[in-house]
Amino acid sequence: MTPLKIWALPAESVAIKANAAKAGLPVSAYLRTLGLNHTPKTILDADAVMELAKVNGDLGRLGGLLKMLLTNDERMKSLGKDQVNAMLEEIRNTQALLFETARKV
């Protein structure tokens, strides 16, 4: 192998190193892959995975609250149809957020 030398501004150097780390590659392998017109395979975005886990947890909590509500006749009677529909809409919105987050991963 023959070493290559490149010149980069400090901000560019930081960005290249960060992009290489996100792709799970050493800088030399990252630049070689880009230079040969190949898109480097990236590892999973850790931030997106954490966001996915958070949204999944929120959805689980909403489902638990709905189950508790549906199994308690007194609480069910005290709530109006609008409140139940609002809870179901929140669950639908959280599901949509979960799918959108999963698409990022």
Sequence and secondary structure as in RCSB ss.txt:
>XXXX:A:sequence
MTPLKIWALPAESVAIKANAAKAGLPVSAYLRTLGLNHTPKTILDADAVMELAKVNGDLGRLGGLLKMLLTNDER
MKSLGKDQVNAMLEEIRNTQALLFETARKV
>XXXX:A:secstr
         HHHHHHHHHHHHHHT  HHHHHHHHHTT        HHHHHHHHHHHHHHHHHHHHHHHHHT HHH
HHHS HHHHHHHHHHHHHHHHHHHHHHHH 
